[in-house]
Amino acid sequence: MDAARLVAEAERAMGRDPQPDDVIAEAWQAYELTEAIGRLLAEVWGREAEGGRPGERGAARDPGRTVSRAGPAPVVSATRVGPPRAARLSTVREPGGTLRALRALLGEIGLALVELISSACDEKTYWECVEALDAVDEAKDRAQVLARADSG
């Protein structure tokens, strides 16, 4: 499935007045989707570079310049939001537009998590939100690196 459609699914989910667990789960979904888009674009851009086409996009392929978490993303309320969207990713037809939409989505999720952090009624929820916000921030950084690589 095209990345833009997967981002649109997440936007719709966030537009439905999600519960706190849903916001946290959407944060992890968006993080995983960002990583999957990055891997797919790096593969495509790598093939382009090997084929002699201009625009190697080294920033997106250089592991030293990408963002990655120390371990796998935790499964948070996965049954509420369904299977990982990233698993259905097959193509990125329009990288520029998709990355802009993804960055907007990550910003929206980040704001929702900040609201949850400020109103968390228990320590467990507070820390789940903090970890999810860290992942969203990393995904925003990754999406920014990919957008620069796409435009350069």
C-alpha positions in Angstrom: 0.0 0.0 0.0 1.2 3.5 -0.7 2.7 5.4 2.2 0.4 8.4 1.6 -2.7 6.2 2.1 -1.2 4.9 5.4 -0.5 8.4 6.6 -4.0 9.4 5.7 -5.3 6.4 7.8 -3.4 7.7 10.8 -4.7 11.2 10.2 -8.3 9.9 10.2 -7.6 7.9 13.4 -6.3 11.1 15.1 -9.3 13.0 13.9 -11.7 10.7 15.7 -11.1 12.2 19.2 -8.8 9.3 20.3 -8.5 8.1 23.8 -5.1 8.4 25.6 -4.2 4.8 24.8 -5.1 5.4 21.2 -2.8 8.4 21.0 0.1 6.5 22.5 -0.6 3.6 20.1 -0.8 6.0 17.1 2.6 7.5 18.2 4.2 4.1 17.9 2.4 3.4 14.7 3.7 6.6 13.2 7.2 5.9 14.5 7.3 2.5 12.8 5.8 3.9 9.6 8.5 6.6 9.5 11.2 3.9 9.9 9.6 1.7 7.2 9.3 4.6 4.8 13.0 5.5 5.5 14.1 1.9 4.7 12.0 1.7 1.5 13.2 5.1 0.2 16.9 4.2 1.1 16.5 1.0 -0.9 14.9 2.8 -3.9 17.4 5.6 -3.8 20.3 3.1 -3.4 19.1 1.4 -6.6 18.9 4.7 -8.4 22.5 5.6 -7.3 23.8 2.1 -8.5 22.1 2.6 -11.8 24.0 5.8 -12.4 21.2 8.2 -11.9 21.9 11.5 -10.3 20.9 12.3 -6.7 22.5 9.6 -4.6 20.7 11.0 -1.5 23.5 9.9 0.8 22.0 11.6 3.9 19.1 9.1 3.8 21.3 6.1 3.3 24.1 7.0 5.8 23.4 5.2 9.0 25.4 7.7 11.0 22.9 10.4 10.0 19.7 8.6 10.7 17.8 8.3 13.9 17.0 5.0 15.5 15.9 3.9 18.9 18.0 1.5 21.0 15.4 -1.2 20.9 12.2 -2.2 19.2 9.1 -0.1 19.7 6.9 -1.5 22.5 3.5 -2.9 21.6 1.1 -0.4 23.2 -2.7 -1.1 22.8 -2.0 -2.7 19.5 -5.5 -4.3 19.5 -7.1 -0.9 19.7 -5.5 0.4 16.5 -5.0 -2.8 14.7 -1.9 -4.4 13.1 1.1 -2.1 12.3 0.5 0.1 9.3 4.2 -0.2 8.5 3.7 -3.9 7.6 1.4 -2.9 4.8 3.8 -0.4 3.2 4.8 -1.3 -0.3 5.5 1.9 -2.1 6.1 5.7 -1.7 4.7 7.2 -4.9 5.3 10.8 -4.0 8.0 11.1 -1.4 7.9 14.9 -1.0 4.2 15.1 -0.3 4.1 12.0 1.8 7.0 13.2 4.0 5.2 16.6 4.5 2.0 14.9 5.5 3.9 12.5 7.8 5.7 15.4 9.5 2.4 17.2 10.0 0.9 14.0 11.5 3.9 13.6 13.8 3.4 17.2 15.0 -0.2 16.6 15.7 0.5 13.4 17.6 3.3 15.2 19.5 0.9 18.0 20.6 -1.7 15.4 21.7 1.0 13.6 23.8 2.1 16.8 25.4 -1.6 17.4 26.5 -1.7 13.9 27.8 1.5 14.3 29.8 0.2 17.5 31.4 -3.0 15.8 32.5 -1.7 12.3 33.2 -3.4 10.9 36.3 -1.0 8.2 37.0 2.8 7.6 36.7 2.5 4.7 34.3 0.5 6.8 31.7 2.9 9.7 32.2 5.9 7.6 31.3 4.2 5.9 28.4 3.4 9.3 27.0 7.0 10.5 27.6 8.4 7.5 25.8 6.0 7.8 22.9 6.8 11.6 22.6 10.5 10.7 22.4 9.7 8.3 19.6 7.7 10.9 17.8 10.5 13.4 18.1 12.9 10.9 16.7 10.5 10.1 13.8 10.2 13.8 13.1 14.0 14.1 12.9 14.1 11.1 10.6 11.3 12.5 8.3 13.2 15.8 8.1 16.4 14.0 7.0 14.4 12.1 4.4 12.8 15.2 3.1 16.1 17.0 2.7 17.5 13.9 0.9 14.5 13.9 -1.4 14.8 17.5 -2.3 18.6 17.3 -2.8 
